Every structure is written in structure tokens, then in C-alpha cells.
Amino acid sequence: MIQKEALMELALQARQNAYTPYSNYRVGAAVLTGDGRLFTGCNIENASYGATICAERTAIFKAVSEGAERIAAIAIAGGLADSEPSDYAFPCGICRQVMKEFGSDELTIYVVRSLTDYQEFTLAELLPHGFGGDSIK
């Protein structure tokens, strides 16, 4: 499995591609799929705010659109456009729900400020009592 440092570096690099003319808050994400592939994503804003998409969903949807069925880990880095991340960018509720759809409760989530300053969680820690497909079968 890829080392967490490489996944975190990809997330930090993906921030540079973010399109954030309204918030000036760039987020990058990198996903490791269950079959070992890597996908990155960034947040993409829109003047119609509802059309905005988070970096996490961009990366996950890219993975799924290329045939991935499960994700094993995700790294997320965010902060103001002209500076290094100064705080941890936790995934929003919608992104946590998408992670539940394509990952397990043991999915590893890294929230990253730098390669040496990060926090590590499982999805179950960030989305306790999550609602997933098994809930409606």
C-alpha cells in the first residue's frame, strides 16, 4: 500500500488546481482505491453555489468513474489560496456520506496541514452511526 506521506503530498499538490474565485479557500484531496490506484481532486466553485463541488467528492467520483468500487484511504489539505494550510480541513457532511458509500467504517482519513502536521481518523470516528446502503436493504 502507498505510504501515507505520498498520499498527503498528492493532496497538498492537488490544492494548486482548485478553482476558488469566491472563497479563495483551496482544498486538495487524494484517494487510494481498494485496488491500489490513486486519484486526486480539488474543489471547484461556481457562481451558483449549489453547483460547487468539494475536493473529496471530485477525487472519489473520478475514481468511481474509472471503475473503482471501494476507497481505502483519503488525504485532505485545505487553506487560503496564497498560503500553506494553517488549519485542518475536515470533510463536510456530504463528503463524509460519499465516503460511507464507497468506503468502510475503517476508511483512513488524513487531514493535512503539512507532511509532518496531520491528523488521522477512521470514517467511523468522523461519521459515527453512519447511514449506508445496508441501512436500506
N, CA, C and O atoms as CSV, one atom per row, in Angstrom:
chain,resi,resn,atom,element,x,y,z
A,1,MET,N,N,0.851,-1.191,0.000
A,1,MET,CA,C,0.000,0.000,0.000
A,1,MET,C,C,0.891,1.247,0.000
A,1,MET,O,O,1.970,1.263,0.593
A,2,ILE,N,N,0.420,2.261,-0.665
A,2,ILE,CA,C,1.170,3.524,-0.734
A,2,ILE,C,C,1.370,4.092,0.665
A,2,ILE,O,O,0.513,3.950,1.537
A,3,GLN,N,N,2.485,4.721,0.859
A,3,GLN,CA,C,2.742,5.340,2.148
A,3,GLN,C,C,1.882,6.582,2.314
A,3,GLN,O,O,1.585,7.288,1.351
A,4,LYS,N,N,1.492,6.831,3.553
A,4,LYS,CA,C,0.609,7.962,3.820
A,4,LYS,C,C,1.234,9.283,3.406
A,4,LYS,O,O,0.524,10.200,2.994
A,5,GLU,N,N,2.566,9.394,3.510
A,5,GLU,CA,C,3.226,10.642,3.132
A,5,GLU,C,C,3.006,10.955,1.648
A,5,GLU,O,O,2.797,12.111,1.280
A,6,ALA,N,N,3.053,9.934,0.810
A,6,ALA,CA,C,2.831,10.140,-0.626
A,6,ALA,C,C,1.394,10.584,-0.886
A,6,ALA,O,O,1.157,11.461,-1.716
A,7,LEU,N,N,0.443,9.987,-0.189
A,7,LEU,CA,C,-0.960,10.368,-0.348
A,7,LEU,C,C,-1.176,11.808,0.118
A,7,LEU,O,O,-1.897,12.571,-0.526
A,8,MET,N,N,-0.555,12.175,1.228
A,8,MET,CA,C,-0.688,13.539,1.741
A,8,MET,C,C,-0.036,14.544,0.786
A,8,MET,O,O,-0.573,15.631,0.574
A,9,GLU,N,N,1.096,14.197,0.218
A,9,GLU,CA,C,1.767,15.082,-0.742
A,9,GLU,C,C,0.887,15.313,-1.971
A,9,GLU,O,O,0.811,16.433,-2.474
A,10,LEU,N,N,0.232,14.275,-2.451
A,10,LEU,CA,C,-0.664,14.428,-3.600
A,10,LEU,C,C,-1.823,15.372,-3.266
A,10,LEU,O,O,-2.227,16.177,-4.105
A,11,ALA,N,N,-2.354,15.277,-2.056
A,11,ALA,CA,C,-3.437,16.179,-1.642
A,11,ALA,C,C,-2.954,17.623,-1.593
A,11,ALA,O,O,-3.646,18.536,-2.043
A,12,LEU,N,N,-1.768,17.819,-1.048
A,12,LEU,CA,C,-1.206,19.177,-0.992
A,12,LEU,C,C,-0.987,19.730,-2.401
A,12,LEU,O,O,-1.241,20.909,-2.649
A,13,GLN,N,N,-0.522,18.894,-3.319
A,13,GLN,CA,C,-0.312,19.328,-4.701
A,13,GLN,C,C,-1.635,19.611,-5.412
A,13,GLN,O,O,-1.724,20.554,-6.198
A,14,ALA,N,N,-2.656,18.808,-5.143
A,14,ALA,CA,C,-3.955,18.978,-5.806
A,14,ALA,C,C,-4.597,20.313,-5.458
A,14,ALA,O,O,-5.398,20.830,-6.238
A,15,ARG,N,N,-4.261,20.884,-4.297
A,15,ARG,CA,C,-4.790,22.198,-3.902
A,15,ARG,C,C,-4.498,23.252,-4.964
A,15,ARG,O,O,-5.287,24.176,-5.161
A,16,GLN,N,N,-3.366,23.114,-5.645
A,16,GLN,CA,C,-2.951,24.128,-6.611
A,16,GLN,C,C,-3.897,24.225,-7.807
A,16,GLN,O,O,-3.926,25.249,-8.490
A,17,ASN,N,N,-4.663,23.179,-8.062
A,17,ASN,CA,C,-5.589,23.177,-9.205
A,17,ASN,C,C,-6.984,23.685,-8.846
A,17,ASN,O,O,-7.847,23.789,-9.718
A,18,ALA,N,N,-7.209,23.996,-7.590
A,18,ALA,CA,C,-8.540,24.415,-7.156
A,18,ALA,C,C,-8.989,25.691,-7.874
A,18,ALA,O,O,-8.186,26.577,-8.166
A,19,TYR,N,N,-10.279,25.756,-8.146
A,19,TYR,CA,C,-10.897,26.930,-8.762
A,19,TYR,C,C,-11.766,27.574,-7.683
A,19,TYR,O,O,-12.868,27.105,-7.399
A,20,THR,N,N,-11.256,28.658,-7.083
A,20,THR,CA,C,-11.922,29.243,-5.912
A,20,THR,C,C,-12.015,30.765,-5.999
A,20,THR,O,O,-11.505,31.456,-5.117
A,21,PRO,N,N,-12.650,31.304,-7.033
A,21,PRO,CA,C,-12.700,32.763,-7.157
A,21,PRO,C,C,-13.584,33.436,-6.109
A,21,PRO,O,O,-13.507,34.654,-5.946
A,22,TYR,N,N,-14.410,32.691,-5.403
A,22,TYR,CA,C,-15.355,33.293,-4.459
A,22,TYR,C,C,-14.877,33.177,-3.013
A,22,TYR,O,O,-14.942,34.147,-2.258
A,23,SER,N,N,-14.405,32.015,-2.631
A,23,SER,CA,C,-13.970,31.826,-1.243
A,23,SER,C,C,-12.469,32.008,-1.053
A,23,SER,O,O,-12.014,32.312,0.050
A,24,ASN,N,N,-11.703,31.823,-2.115
A,24,ASN,CA,C,-10.244,31.870,-2.035
A,24,ASN,C,C,-9.704,30.790,-1.092
A,24,ASN,O,O,-8.598,30.915,-0.566
A,25,TYR,N,N,-10.491,29.732,-0.884
A,25,TYR,CA,C,-10.115,28.625,0.005
A,25,TYR,C,C,-9.928,27.376,-0.839
A,25,TYR,O,O,-10.896,26.785,-1.317
A,26,ARG,N,N,-8.680,26.981,-1.016
A,26,ARG,CA,C,-8.342,25.856,-1.885
A,26,ARG,C,C,-8.220,24.564,-1.079
A,26,ARG,O,O,-7.591,24.519,-0.021
A,27,VAL,N,N,-8.839,23.524,-1.613
A,27,VAL,CA,C,-8.762,22.207,-0.985
A,27,VAL,C,C,-8.312,21.205,-2.037
A,27,VAL,O,O,-8.766,21.238,-3.180
A,28,GLY,N,N,-7.421,20.324,-1.637
A,28,GLY,CA,C,-6.989,19.217,-2.475
A,28,GLY,C,C,-7.230,17.913,-1.752
A,28,GLY,O,O,-7.164,17.850,-0.525
A,29,ALA,N,N,-7.512,16.869,-2.516
A,29,ALA,CA,C,-7.721,15.544,-1.929
A,29,ALA,C,C,-7.037,14.510,-2.799
A,29,ALA,O,O,-6.907,14.679,-4.011
A,30,ALA,N,N,-6.606,13.443,-2.162
A,30,ALA,CA,C,-6.035,12.301,-2.872
A,30,ALA,C,C,-6.655,11.041,-2.295
A,30,ALA,O,O,-6.735,10.871,-1.079
A,31,VAL,N,N,-7.092,10.161,-3.184
A,31,VAL,CA,C,-7.775,8.931,-2.803
A,31,VAL,C,C,-6.930,7.734,-3.217
A,31,VAL,O,O,-6.396,7.685,-4.325
A,32,LEU,N,N,-6.819,6.777,-2.315
A,32,LEU,CA,C,-6.249,5.475,-2.620
A,32,LEU,C,C,-7.404,4.502,-2.715
A,32,LEU,O,O,-8.165,4.347,-1.760
A,33,THR,N,N,-7.544,3.847,-3.852
A,33,THR,CA,C,-8.647,2.909,-4.036
A,33,THR,C,C,-8.291,1.548,-3.452
A,33,THR,O,O,-7.131,1.257,-3.160
A,34,GLY,N,N,-9.307,0.737,-3.293
A,34,GLY,CA,C,-9.102,-0.605,-2.770
A,34,GLY,C,C,-8.206,-1.457,-3.646
A,34,GLY,O,O,-7.569,-2.392,-3.161
A,35,ASP,N,N,-8.149,-1.142,-4.939
A,35,ASP,CA,C,-7.291,-1.893,-5.856
A,35,ASP,C,C,-5.945,-1.213,-6.089
A,35,ASP,O,O,-5.211,-1.590,-7.002
A,36,GLY,N,N,-5.614,-0.208,-5.266
A,36,GLY,CA,C,-4.285,0.388,-5.277
A,36,GLY,C,C,-4.058,1.568,-6.195
A,36,GLY,O,O,-2.929,2.045,-6.307
A,37,ARG,N,N,-5.105,2.058,-6.864
A,37,ARG,CA,C,-4.937,3.218,-7.746
A,37,ARG,C,C,-5.091,4.508,-6.961
A,37,ARG,O,O,-5.686,4.542,-5.884
A,38,LEU,N,N,-4.531,5.576,-7.537
A,38,LEU,CA,C,-4.577,6.903,-6.916
A,38,LEU,C,C,-5.349,7.869,-7.795
A,38,LEU,O,O,-5.225,7.848,-9.020
A,39,PHE,N,N,-6.143,8.711,-7.161
A,39,PHE,CA,C,-6.890,9.755,-7.858
A,39,PHE,C,C,-6.831,11.011,-7.009
A,39,PHE,O,O,-6.890,10.947,-5.781
A,40,THR,N,N,-6.715,12.145,-7.669
A,40,THR,CA,C,-6.711,13.415,-6.951
A,40,THR,C,C,-7.906,14.250,-7.375
A,40,THR,O,O,-8.521,14.006,-8.413
A,41,GLY,N,N,-8.217,15.232,-6.557
A,41,GLY,CA,C,-9.285,16.164,-6.870
A,41,GLY,C,C,-9.084,17.464,-6.127
A,41,GLY,O,O,-8.321,17.539,-5.165
A,42,CYS,N,N,-9.777,18.479,-6.585
A,42,CYS,CA,C,-9.733,19.785,-5.930
A,42,CYS,C,C,-11.152,20.326,-5.870
A,42,CYS,O,O,-12.045,19.840,-6.564
A,43,ASN,N,N,-11.348,21.335,-5.037
A,43,ASN,CA,C,-12.665,21.966,-5.007
A,43,ASN,C,C,-12.809,22.874,-6.226
A,43,ASN,O,O,-11.852,23.503,-6.676
A,44,ILE,N,N,-14.024,22.922,-6.740
A,44,ILE,CA,C,-14.334,23.715,-7.928
A,44,ILE,C,C,-15.606,24.505,-7.618
A,44,ILE,O,O,-16.692,23.938,-7.502
A,45,GLU,N,N,-15.449,25.821,-7.487
A,45,GLU,CA,C,-16.581,26.678,-7.135
A,45,GLU,C,C,-17.354,27.120,-8.372
A,45,GLU,O,O,-16.880,27.018,-9.503
A,46,ASN,N,N,-18.552,27.610,-8.116
A,46,ASN,CA,C,-19.420,28.103,-9.171
A,46,ASN,C,C,-20.200,29.294,-8.619
A,46,ASN,O,O,-20.519,29.330,-7.430
A,47,ALA,N,N,-20.506,30.259,-9.469
A,47,ALA,CA,C,-21.285,31.418,-9.028
A,47,ALA,C,C,-22.639,30.991,-8.467
A,47,ALA,O,O,-23.180,31.656,-7.584
A,48,SER,N,N,-23.186,29.896,-8.967
A,48,SER,CA,C,-24.365,29.274,-8.378
A,48,SER,C,C,-23.834,28.279,-7.342
A,48,SER,O,O,-23.495,27.145,-7.683
A,49,TYR,N,N,-23.764,28.703,-6.084
A,49,TYR,CA,C,-23.040,27.958,-5.061
A,49,TYR,C,C,-23.412,26.481,-4.985
A,49,TYR,O,O,-22.558,25.653,-4.668
A,50,GLY,N,N,-24.642,26.138,-5.263
A,50,GLY,CA,C,-25.059,24.739,-5.217
A,50,GLY,C,C,-24.345,23.868,-6.236
A,50,GLY,O,O,-24.311,22.646,-6.089
A,51,ALA,N,N,-23.774,24.477,-7.267
A,51,ALA,CA,C,-23.048,23.736,-8.292
A,51,ALA,C,C,-21.581,23.512,-7.931
A,51,ALA,O,O,-20.848,22.868,-8.681
A,52,THR,N,N,-21.158,24.036,-6.795
A,52,THR,CA,C,-19.791,23.849,-6.313
A,52,THR,C,C,-19.602,22.397,-5.875
A,52,THR,O,O,-20.531,21.768,-5.370
A,53,ILE,N,N,-18.386,21.867,-6.074
A,53,ILE,CA,C,-18.088,20.503,-5.619
A,53,ILE,C,C,-16.809,20.510,-4.799
A,53,ILE,O,O,-15.851,21.214,-5.118
A,54,CYS,N,N,-16.811,19.724,-3.751
A,54,CYS,CA,C,-15.658,19.620,-2.854
A,54,CYS,C,C,-14.566,18.759,-3.478
A,54,CYS,O,O,-14.826,17.942,-4.362
A,55,ALA,N,N,-13.350,18.956,-3.005
A,55,ALA,CA,C,-12.201,18.188,-3.489
A,55,ALA,C,C,-12.373,16.695,-3.234
A,55,ALA,O,O,-12.028,15.874,-4.083
A,56,GLU,N,N,-12.900,16.347,-2.081
A,56,GLU,CA,C,-13.053,14.945,-1.730
A,56,GLU,C,C,-13.975,14.226,-2.708
A,56,GLU,O,O,-13.660,13.134,-3.182
A,57,ARG,N,N,-15.118,14.847,-3.008
A,57,ARG,CA,C,-16.056,14.219,-3.943
A,57,ARG,C,C,-15.487,14.190,-5.352
A,57,ARG,O,O,-15.722,13.236,-6.093
A,58,THR,N,N,-14.737,15.229,-5.736
A,58,THR,CA,C,-14.109,15.209,-7.057
A,58,THR,C,C,-13.204,13.992,-7.182
A,58,THR,O,O,-13.291,13.254,-8.164
A,59,ALA,N,N,-12.342,13.777,-6.201
A,59,ALA,CA,C,-11.406,12.644,-6.251
A,59,ALA,C,C,-12.138,11.306,-6.208
A,59,ALA,O,O,-11.807,10.395,-6.967
A,60,ILE,N,N,-13.124,11.182,-5.331
A,60,ILE,CA,C,-13.859,9.921,-5.216
A,60,ILE,C,C,-14.634,9.641,-6.494
A,60,ILE,O,O,-14.618,8.513,-6.986
A,61,PHE,N,N,-15.310,10.641,-7.039
A,61,PHE,CA,C,-16.099,10.425,-8.252
A,61,PHE,C,C,-15.208,10.105,-9.448
A,61,PHE,O,O,-15.594,9.316,-10.312
A,62,LYS,N,N,-14.014,10.712,-9.509
A,62,LYS,CA,C,-13.067,10.349,-10.564
A,62,LYS,C,C,-12.707,8.867,-10.443
A,62,LYS,O,O,-12.677,8.145,-11.440
A,63,ALA,N,N,-12.437,8.424,-9.223
A,63,ALA,CA,C,-12.074,7.021,-9.001
A,63,ALA,C,C,-13.207,6.092,-9.421
A,63,ALA,O,O,-12.984,5.110,-10.129
A,64,VAL,N,N,-14.412,6.404,-8.984
A,64,VAL,CA,C,-15.564,5.555,-9.308
A,64,VAL,C,C,-15.830,5.563,-10.808
A,64,VAL,O,O,-16.163,4.528,-11.385
A,65,SER,N,N,-15.685,6.726,-11.443
A,65,SER,CA,C,-15.938,6.801,-12.887
A,65,SER,C,C,-14.907,6.014,-13.696
A,65,SER,O,O,-15.133,5.706,-14.866
A,66,GLU,N,N,-13.771,5.688,-13.063
A,66,GLU,CA,C,-12.738,4.887,-13.721
A,66,GLU,C,C,-12.778,3.426,-13.266
A,66,GLU,O,O,-11.839,2.670,-13.518
A,67,GLY,N,N,-13.859,3.033,-12.601
A,67,GLY,CA,C,-14.070,1.628,-12.272
A,67,GLY,C,C,-13.760,1.209,-10.846
A,67,GLY,O,O,-13.949,0.043,-10.501
A,68,ALA,N,N,-13.294,2.115,-10.015
A,68,ALA,CA,C,-13.021,1.751,-8.624
A,68,ALA,C,C,-14.341,1.513,-7.901
A,68,ALA,O,O,-15.314,2.243,-8.089
A,69,GLU,N,N,-14.350,0.487,-7.080
A,69,GLU,CA,C,-15.563,0.182,-6.324
A,69,GLU,C,C,-15.461,0.599,-4.863
A,69,GLU,O,O,-16.471,0.897,-4.225
A,70,ARG,N,N,-14.229,0.618,-4.331
A,70,ARG,CA,C,-14.027,0.956,-2.918
A,70,ARG,C,C,-12.831,1.881,-2.782
A,70,ARG,O,O,-11.898,1.834,-3.583
A,71,ILE,N,N,-12.869,2.718,-1.763
A,71,ILE,CA,C,-11.702,3.529,-1.440
A,71,ILE,C,C,-11.163,3.062,-0.089
A,71,ILE,O,O,-11.919,2.678,0.803
A,72,ALA,N,N,-9.837,3.106,0.035
A,72,ALA,CA,C,-9.174,2.615,1.241
A,72,ALA,C,C,-8.674,3.743,2.126
A,72,ALA,O,O,-8.622,3.603,3.348
A,73,ALA,N,N,-8.303,4.874,1.508
A,73,ALA,CA,C,-7.766,5.999,2.278
A,73,ALA,C,C,-7.964,7.278,1.487
A,73,ALA,O,O,-8.068,7.254,0.260
A,74,ILE,N,N,-8.014,8.395,2.200
A,74,ILE,CA,C,-8.115,9.708,1.567
A,74,ILE,C,C,-7.328,10.709,2.406
A,74,ILE,O,O,-7.356,10.672,3.637
A,75,ALA,N,N,-6.636,11.591,1.725
A,75,ALA,CA,C,-5.940,12.694,2.391
A,75,ALA,C,C,-6.558,13.992,1.907
A,75,ALA,O,O,-6.889,14.128,0.729
A,76,ILE,N,N,-6.714,14.950,2.818
A,76,ILE,CA,C,-7.370,16.219,2.516
A,76,ILE,C,C,-6.517,17.359,3.058
A,76,ILE,O,O,-6.112,17.345,4.220
A,77,ALA,N,N,-6.247,18.347,2.206
A,77,ALA,CA,C,-5.479,19.521,2.618
A,77,ALA,C,C,-6.196,20.766,2.119
A,77,ALA,O,O,-6.589,20.830,0.954
A,78,GLY,N,N,-6.368,21.753,2.986
A,78,GLY,CA,C,-7.062,22.966,2.566
A,78,GLY,C,C,-6.555,24.195,3.284
A,78,GLY,O,O,-6.012,24.118,4.386
A,79,GLY,N,N,-6.743,25.335,2.632
A,79,GLY,CA,C,-6.350,26.600,3.229
A,79,GLY,C,C,-6.480,27.727,2.221
A,79,GLY,O,O,-6.796,27.494,1.055
A,80,LEU,N,N,-6.239,28.939,2.670
A,80,LEU,CA,C,-6.320,30.101,1.792
A,80,LEU,C,C,-5.346,29.948,0.629
A,80,LEU,O,O,-4.276,29.357,0.776
A,81,ALA,N,N,-5.722,30.478,-0.510
A,81,ALA,CA,C,-5.010,30.243,-1.764
A,81,ALA,C,C,-3.545,30.633,-1.730
A,81,ALA,O,O,-2.715,29.916,-2.290
A,82,ASP,N,N,-3.204,31.716,-1.108
A,82,ASP,CA,C,-1.840,32.221,-1.182
A,82,ASP,C,C,-0.966,31.840,0.005
A,82,ASP,O,O,0.036,32.500,0.278
A,83,SER,N,N,-1.345,30.773,0.713
A,83,SER,CA,C,-0.547,30.364,1.868
A,83,SER,C,C,-0.651,28.855,2.056
A,83,SER,O,O,-1.518,28.191,1.487
A,84,GLU,N,N,0.248,28.348,2.861
A,84,GLU,CA,C,0.181,26.937,3.233
A,84,GLU,C,C,-1.000,26.754,4.183
A,84,GLU,O,O,-1.410,27.706,4.846
A,85,PRO,N,N,-1.553,25.538,4.257
A,85,PRO,CA,C,-2.668,25.321,5.189
A,85,PRO,C,C,-2.288,25.691,6.617
A,85,PRO,O,O,-1.246,25.271,7.120
A,86,SER,N,N,-3.139,26.478,7.265
A,86,SER,CA,C,-2.872,26.889,8.642
A,86,SER,C,C,-3.795,26.186,9.632
A,86,SER,O,O,-3.637,26.325,10.845
A,87,ASP,N,N,-4.744,25.442,9.118
A,87,ASP,CA,C,-5.663,24.686,9.959
A,87,ASP,C,C,-5.981,23.382,9.242
A,87,ASP,O,O,-5.592,23.200,8.088
A,88,TYR,N,N,-6.668,22.493,9.898
A,88,TYR,CA,C,-7.052,21.228,9.289
A,88,TYR,C,C,-8.368,21.405,8.548
A,88,TYR,O,O,-9.306,22.003,9.075
A,89,ALA,N,N,-8.436,20.889,7.335
A,89,ALA,CA,C,-9.653,20.970,6.520
A,89,ALA,C,C,-10.388,19.639,6.625
A,89,ALA,O,O,-10.095,18.693,5.895
A,90,PHE,N,N,-11.339,19.581,7.537
A,90,PHE,CA,C,-12.119,18.359,7.710
A,90,PHE,C,C,-13.176,18.246,6.616
A,90,PHE,O,O,-13.663,19.266,6.129
A,91,PRO,N,N,-13.538,17.033,6.224
A,91,PRO,CA,C,-14.560,16.869,5.186
A,91,PRO,C,C,-15.939,17.299,5.688
A,91,PRO,O,O,-16.278,17.103,6.855
A,92,CYS,N,N,-16.717,17.882,4.794
A,92,CYS,CA,C,-18.083,18.292,5.145
A,92,CYS,C,C,-18.966,17.045,5.283
A,92,CYS,O,O,-18.533,15.929,4.999
A,93,GLY,N,N,-20.178,17.253,5.712
A,93,GLY,CA,C,-21.106,16.140,5.916
A,93,GLY,C,C,-21.427,15.385,4.632
A,93,GLY,O,O,-21.501,14.156,4.640
A,94,ILE,N,N,-21.615,16.102,3.537
A,94,ILE,CA,C,-21.912,15.430,2.268
A,94,ILE,C,C,-20.735,14.555,1.854
A,94,ILE,O,O,-20.936,13.425,1.408
A,95,CYS,N,N,-19.518,15.054,1.993
A,95,CYS,CA,C,-18.338,14.264,1.631
A,95,CYS,C,C,-18.200,13.041,2.531
A,95,CYS,O,O,-17.813,11.971,2.063
A,96,ARG,N,N,-18.511,13.187,3.808
A,96,ARG,CA,C,-18.456,12.039,4.716
A,96,ARG,C,C,-19.462,10.977,4.277
A,96,ARG,O,O,-19.180,9.781,4.344
A,97,GLN,N,N,-20.632,11.418,3.831
A,97,GLN,CA,C,-21.642,10.468,3.370
A,97,GLN,C,C,-21.187,9.758,2.100
A,97,GLN,O,O,-21.430,8.561,1.946
A,98,VAL,N,N,-20.530,10.476,1.184
A,98,VAL,CA,C,-19.994,9.847,-0.029
A,98,VAL,C,C,-18.895,8.857,0.344
A,98,VAL,O,O,-18.802,7.786,-0.256
A,99,MET,N,N,-18.064,9.200,1.322
A,99,MET,CA,C,-17.044,8.263,1.789
A,99,MET,C,C,-17.687,6.994,2.326
A,99,MET,O,O,-17.167,5.898,2.114
A,100,LYS,N,N,-18.809,7.128,3.019
A,100,LYS,CA,C,-19.530,5.973,3.548
A,100,LYS,C,C,-20.017,5.079,2.413
A,100,LYS,O,O,-20.001,3.854,2.533
A,101,GLU,N,N,-20.444,5.685,1.322
A,101,GLU,CA,C,-20.953,4.921,0.178
A,101,GLU,C,C,-19.864,4.068,-0.466
A,101,GLU,O,O,-20.130,2.950,-0.906
A,102,PHE,N,N,-18.641,4.590,-0.523
A,102,PHE,CA,C,-17.577,3.919,-1.268
A,102,PHE,C,C,-16.430,3.425,-0.385
A,102,PHE,O,O,-15.443,2.899,-0.900
A,103,GLY,N,N,-16.543,3.582,0.916
A,103,GLY,CA,C,-15.516,3.111,1.838
A,103,GLY,C,C,-16.161,2.366,2.991
A,103,GLY,O,O,-17.386,2.296,3.091
A,104,SER,N,N,-15.342,1.819,3.847
A,104,SER,CA,C,-15.832,1.125,5.035
A,104,SER,C,C,-15.681,2.037,6.256
A,104,SER,O,O,-15.118,3.128,6.168
A,105,ASP,N,N,-16.191,1.571,7.380
A,105,ASP,CA,C,-16.017,2.332,8.616
A,105,ASP,C,C,-14.539,2.474,8.968
A,105,ASP,O,O,-14.167,3.390,9.701
A,106,GLU,N,N,-13.691,1.581,8.455
A,106,GLU,CA,C,-12.254,1.621,8.723
A,106,GLU,C,C,-11.486,2.491,7.727
A,106,GLU,O,O,-10.264,2.598,7.827
A,107,LEU,N,N,-12.175,3.114,6.769
A,107,LEU,CA,C,-11.518,4.006,5.815
A,107,LEU,C,C,-10.641,4.988,6.583
A,107,LEU,O,O,-11.091,5.613,7.543
A,108,THR,N,N,-9.382,5.124,6.155
A,108,THR,CA,C,-8.447,6.045,6.809
A,108,THR,C,C,-8.567,7.422,6.178
A,108,THR,O,O,-8.525,7.564,4.956
A,109,ILE,N,N,-8.716,8.429,7.018
A,109,ILE,CA,C,-8.837,9.816,6.572
A,109,ILE,C,C,-7.716,10.618,7.223
A,109,ILE,O,O,-7.600,10.672,8.447
A,110,TYR,N,N,-6.893,11.241,6.380
A,110,TYR,CA,C,-5.822,12.111,6.861
A,110,TYR,C,C,-6.237,13.551,6.588
A,110,TYR,O,O,-6.538,13.901,5.447
A,111,VAL,N,N,-6.256,14.378,7.605
A,111,VAL,CA,C,-6.448,15.820,7.421
A,111,VAL,C,C,-5.080,16.453,7.633
A,111,VAL,O,O,-4.445,16.266,8.671
A,112,VAL,N,N,-4.640,17.206,6.626
A,112,VAL,CA,C,-3.229,17.534,6.483
A,112,VAL,C,C,-2.990,19.038,6.482
A,112,VAL,O,O,-3.667,19.783,5.775
A,113,ARG,N,N,-2.032,19.471,7.274
A,113,ARG,CA,C,-1.501,20.834,7.164
A,113,ARG,C,C,-0.150,20.795,6.462
A,113,ARG,O,O,0.185,21.700,5.698
A,114,SER,N,N,0.618,19.751,6.721
A,114,SER,CA,C,1.905,19.531,6.063
A,114,SER,C,C,2.224,18.051,6.207
A,114,SER,O,O,1.474,17.306,6.838
A,115,LEU,N,N,3.331,17.630,5.624
A,115,LEU,CA,C,3.711,16.222,5.711
A,115,LEU,C,C,4.049,15.795,7.134
A,115,LEU,O,O,4.039,14.602,7.439
A,116,THR,N,N,4.346,16.741,7.995
A,116,THR,CA,C,4.669,16.420,9.387
A,116,THR,C,C,3.598,16.876,10.374
A,116,THR,O,O,3.715,16.642,11.577
A,117,ASP,N,N,2.563,17.521,9.866
A,117,ASP,CA,C,1.499,18.040,10.719
A,117,ASP,C,C,0.155,17.605,10.132
A,117,ASP,O,O,-0.386,18.251,9.234
A,118,TYR,N,N,-0.368,16.503,10.657
A,118,TYR,CA,C,-1.613,15.941,10.151
A,118,TYR,C,C,-2.313,15.197,11.286
A,118,TYR,O,O,-1.721,14.908,12.327
A,119,GLN,N,N,-3.580,14.900,11.054
A,119,GLN,CA,C,-4.339,14.063,11.980
A,119,GLN,C,C,-4.915,12.903,11.191
A,119,GLN,O,O,-5.222,13.037,10.006
A,120,GLU,N,N,-5.059,11.771,11.849
A,120,GLU,CA,C,-5.549,10.553,11.202
A,120,GLU,C,C,-6.791,10.054,11.927
A,120,GLU,O,O,-6.819,9.960,13.154
A,121,PHE,N,N,-7.816,9.735,11.145
A,121,PHE,CA,C,-9.081,9.258,11.689
A,121,PHE,C,C,-9.590,8.098,10.850
A,121,PHE,O,O,-9.141,7.891,9.723
A,122,THR,N,N,-10.523,7.349,11.401
A,122,THR,CA,C,-11.297,6.415,10.596
A,122,THR,C,C,-12.615,7.100,10.248
A,122,THR,O,O,-13.009,8.071,10.894
A,123,LEU,N,N,-13.280,6.594,9.239
A,123,LEU,CA,C,-14.580,7.153,8.882
A,123,LEU,C,C,-15.559,7.012,10.046
A,123,LEU,O,O,-16.363,7.911,10.292
A,124,ALA,N,N,-15.497,5.899,10.755
A,124,ALA,CA,C,-16.405,5.704,11.895
A,124,ALA,C,C,-16.223,6.797,12.952
A,124,ALA,O,O,-17.181,7.171,13.628
A,125,GLU,N,N,-15.000,7.307,13.095
A,125,GLU,CA,C,-14.767,8.389,14.064
A,125,GLU,C,C,-15.373,9.706,13.588
A,125,GLU,O,O,-15.874,10.485,14.399
A,126,LEU,N,N,-15.331,9.961,12.282
A,126,LEU,CA,C,-15.851,11.225,11.748
A,126,LEU,C,C,-17.330,11.144,11.366
A,126,LEU,O,O,-17.988,12.171,11.200
A,127,LEU,N,N,-17.849,9.925,11.227
A,127,LEU,CA,C,-19.259,9.739,10.888
A,127,LEU,C,C,-19.828,8.590,11.729
A,127,LEU,O,O,-20.147,7.522,11.206
A,128,PRO,N,N,-19.950,8.828,13.043
A,128,PRO,CA,C,-20.477,7.753,13.893
A,128,PRO,C,C,-21.934,7.475,13.547
A,128,PRO,O,O,-22.692,8.385,13.211
A,129,HIS,N,N,-22.307,6.221,13.632
A,129,HIS,CA,C,-23.677,5.803,13.347
A,129,HIS,C,C,-24.087,6.205,11.935
A,129,HIS,O,O,-25.216,6.644,11.713
A,130,GLY,N,N,-23.169,6.054,10.981
A,130,GLY,CA,C,-23.419,6.454,9.590
A,130,GLY,C,C,-24.537,5.664,8.941
A,130,GLY,O,O,-24.813,4.518,9.298
A,131,PHE,N,N,-25.161,6.302,7.992
A,131,PHE,CA,C,-26.264,5.710,7.222
A,131,PHE,C,C,-25.701,5.257,5.877
A,131,PHE,O,O,-25.228,6.076,5.089
A,132,GLY,N,N,-25.756,3.959,5.622
A,132,GLY,CA,C,-25.228,3.430,4.381
A,132,GLY,C,C,-26.215,2.515,3.684
A,132,GLY,O,O,-27.359,2.374,4.114
A,133,GLY,N,N,-25.769,1.904,2.619
A,133,GLY,CA,C,-26.621,1.030,1.823
A,133,GLY,C,C,-27.242,-0.116,2.609
A,133,GLY,O,O,-28.372,-0.521,2.338
A,134,ASP,N,N,-26.503,-0.636,3.582
A,134,ASP,CA,C,-27.062,-1.717,4.402
A,134,ASP,C,C,-28.255,-1.257,5.212
A,134,ASP,O,O,-29.075,-2.077,5.626
A,135,SER,N,N,-28.363,0.036,5.443
A,135,SER,CA,C,-29.481,0.572,6.217
A,135,SER,C,C,-30.794,0.511,5.462
A,135,SER,O,O,-31.859,0.580,6.075
A,136,ILE,N,N,-30.740,0.383,4.142
A,136,ILE,CA,C,-31.987,0.398,3.356
A,136,ILE,C,C,-32.222,-0.904,2.594
A,136,ILE,O,O,-33.112,-0.973,1.746
A,137,LYS,N,N,-31.438,-1.923,2.886
A,137,LYS,CA,C,-31.645,-3.232,2.235
A,137,LYS,C,C,-32.497,-4.109,3.083
A,137,LYS,O,O,-32.781,-5.245,2.704
